[in-house]
Amino acid sequence: MLEAKALASHHIAAKLMEIPATTETETVLHQDATTKFHRHLESFQVTSSQEVPLSIGLAEAARGDAEAYFQAFQGVVCDLADFMSSPNLRDINRAKIITSINVVNIYLNQMPL
């Protein structure tokens, strides 16, 4: 299983880093969360006009607030960056992955109508 995760993470990170950081390409981050058996799970997907949707990661969050969502997203992005390079290039690759996303679309099931 670790080999499959490494291969998938490398593929996803490479695809995200290939996307030009321009306003011509719309790359959307989707987030969804669920709580089951007192565990709060976050999933993140990226869709682009050029590519098929990519599931970039699943993370467990301690809480269900915006700060916990952001920490979970940072963890997923750091994991992707780790699969792409040596530790001295991690921050550069993490920045490339984050800047490839130019639209954030968050759906919260807990939001009141």
C-alpha positions as a Markdown table, in Angstrom:
| # | Residue | x | y | z |
|---|---|---|---|---|
| 1 | Met | 0.0 | 0.0 | 0.0 |
| 2 | Leu | 2.8 | 2.4 | 0.7 |
| 3 | Glu | 4.1 | 2.0 | -2.8 |
| 4 | Ala | 0.7 | 2.8 | -4.3 |
| 5 | Lys | 0.4 | 5.9 | -2.1 |
| 6 | Ala | 3.9 | 7.1 | -3.1 |
| 7 | Leu | 3.2 | 6.6 | -6.8 |
| 8 | Ala | -0.2 | 8.4 | -6.6 |
| 9 | Ser | 1.2 | 11.3 | -4.5 |
| 10 | His | 4.1 | 11.7 | -6.9 |
| 11 | His | 1.6 | 11.7 | -9.9 |
| 12 | Ile | -0.7 | 14.2 | -8.3 |
| 13 | Ala | 2.0 | 16.6 | -7.2 |
| 14 | Ala | 3.6 | 16.5 | -10.7 |
| 15 | Lys | 0.2 | 17.3 | -12.3 |
| 16 | Leu | -0.4 | 20.2 | -9.9 |
| 17 | Met | 3.1 | 21.6 | -10.4 |
| 18 | Glu | 2.6 | 21.5 | -14.2 |
| 19 | Ile | -0.4 | 23.8 | -14.1 |
| 20 | Pro | 0.6 | 27.4 | -14.9 |
| 21 | Ala | -0.2 | 29.9 | -12.2 |
| 22 | Thr | -2.2 | 32.2 | -14.4 |
| 23 | Thr | -5.8 | 33.4 | -14.3 |
| 24 | Glu | -6.4 | 31.8 | -17.7 |
| 25 | Thr | -6.5 | 28.3 | -16.1 |
| 26 | Glu | -9.2 | 27.7 | -13.5 |
| 27 | Thr | -8.1 | 25.2 | -10.9 |
| 28 | Val | -10.6 | 24.6 | -8.1 |
| 29 | Leu | -10.0 | 23.2 | -4.7 |
| 30 | His | -13.0 | 21.3 | -3.3 |
| 31 | Gln | -13.2 | 20.3 | 0.3 |
| 32 | Asp | -15.6 | 17.9 | 2.1 |
| 33 | Ala | -15.8 | 16.7 | 5.6 |
| 34 | Thr | -17.6 | 14.0 | 7.5 |
| 35 | Thr | -17.6 | 12.9 | 11.1 |
| 36 | Lys | -18.0 | 9.2 | 11.9 |
| 37 | Phe | -17.5 | 7.5 | 15.2 |
| 38 | His | -16.1 | 10.7 | 16.7 |
| 39 | Arg | -13.4 | 11.0 | 14.0 |
| 40 | His | -13.5 | 14.1 | 11.8 |
| 41 | Leu | -12.2 | 13.4 | 8.2 |
| 42 | Glu | -11.4 | 16.0 | 5.5 |
| 43 | Ser | -11.0 | 15.1 | 1.9 |
| 44 | Phe | -9.6 | 17.5 | -0.8 |
| 45 | Gln | -10.1 | 17.3 | -4.5 |
| 46 | Val | -8.8 | 19.5 | -7.3 |
| 47 | Thr | -10.5 | 20.0 | -10.6 |
| 48 | Ser | -9.1 | 21.8 | -13.6 |
| 49 | Ser | -10.4 | 22.7 | -17.1 |
| 50 | Gln | -7.4 | 20.8 | -18.5 |
| 51 | Glu | -7.4 | 17.6 | -16.4 |
| 52 | Val | -9.7 | 15.1 | -14.8 |
| 53 | Pro | -10.5 | 15.7 | -11.1 |
| 54 | Leu | -7.7 | 14.6 | -8.7 |
| 55 | Ser | -8.3 | 13.5 | -5.1 |
| 56 | Ile | -5.2 | 15.1 | -3.5 |
| 57 | Gly | -5.7 | 13.7 | 0.0 |
| 58 | Leu | -7.6 | 12.6 | 3.0 |
| 59 | Ala | -6.7 | 13.9 | 6.5 |
| 60 | Glu | -8.1 | 13.5 | 10.0 |
| 61 | Ala | -8.8 | 16.8 | 11.7 |
| 62 | Ala | -9.1 | 17.4 | 15.4 |
| 63 | Arg | -12.0 | 19.8 | 15.1 |
| 64 | Gly | -14.5 | 21.0 | 12.5 |
| 65 | Asp | -13.5 | 24.6 | 12.3 |
| 66 | Ala | -11.7 | 26.7 | 9.6 |
| 67 | Glu | -8.4 | 26.5 | 11.4 |
| 68 | Ala | -8.6 | 22.7 | 11.5 |
| 69 | Tyr | -9.5 | 22.6 | 7.8 |
| 70 | Phe | -6.5 | 24.7 | 6.9 |
| 71 | Gln | -4.1 | 22.6 | 9.0 |
| 72 | Ala | -5.4 | 19.5 | 7.3 |
| 73 | Phe | -4.9 | 21.1 | 3.9 |
| 74 | Gln | -1.4 | 22.1 | 4.8 |
| 75 | Gly | -0.6 | 18.6 | 5.9 |
| 76 | Val | -1.9 | 17.1 | 2.6 |
| 77 | Val | 0.1 | 19.6 | 0.6 |
| 78 | Cys | 3.3 | 19.0 | 2.6 |
| 79 | Asp | 2.9 | 15.2 | 2.1 |
| 80 | Leu | 2.6 | 15.8 | -1.7 |
| 81 | Ala | 5.7 | 18.1 | -1.7 |
| 82 | Asp | 7.6 | 15.5 | 0.3 |
| 83 | Phe | 7.1 | 12.9 | -2.5 |
| 84 | Met | 8.5 | 15.3 | -5.2 |
| 85 | Ser | 11.9 | 16.3 | -3.9 |
| 86 | Ser | 14.7 | 16.4 | -1.4 |
| 87 | Pro | 14.0 | 18.2 | 1.9 |
| 88 | Asn | 15.8 | 21.4 | 0.7 |
| 89 | Leu | 13.2 | 21.9 | -2.1 |
| 90 | Arg | 10.1 | 21.0 | -0.1 |
| 91 | Asp | 9.0 | 24.6 | 0.6 |
| 92 | Ile | 9.5 | 25.6 | -3.1 |
| 93 | Asn | 7.4 | 22.6 | -4.3 |
| 94 | Arg | 4.8 | 23.2 | -1.6 |
| 95 | Ala | 4.5 | 26.8 | -2.9 |
| 96 | Lys | 4.1 | 25.6 | -6.5 |
| 97 | Ile | 1.4 | 23.2 | -5.5 |
| 98 | Ile | -0.6 | 25.8 | -3.5 |
| 99 | Thr | -0.2 | 28.5 | -6.2 |
| 100 | Ser | -1.5 | 26.1 | -8.9 |
| 101 | Ile | -4.9 | 26.4 | -7.1 |
| 102 | Asn | -6.6 | 29.7 | -7.9 |
| 103 | Val | -10.2 | 29.1 | -6.8 |
| 104 | Val | -11.4 | 27.6 | -3.5 |
| 105 | Asn | -14.8 | 26.1 | -3.3 |
| 106 | Ile | -15.7 | 24.9 | 0.2 |
| 107 | Tyr | -19.0 | 23.1 | 1.0 |
| 108 | Leu | -19.8 | 22.8 | 4.7 |
| 109 | Asn | -22.6 | 20.5 | 5.5 |
| 110 | Gln | -22.9 | 22.1 | 9.0 |
| 111 | Met | -23.8 | 25.6 | 7.6 |
| 112 | Pro | -27.2 | 26.8 | 8.6 |
| 113 | Leu | -29.6 | 27.8 | 5.8 |
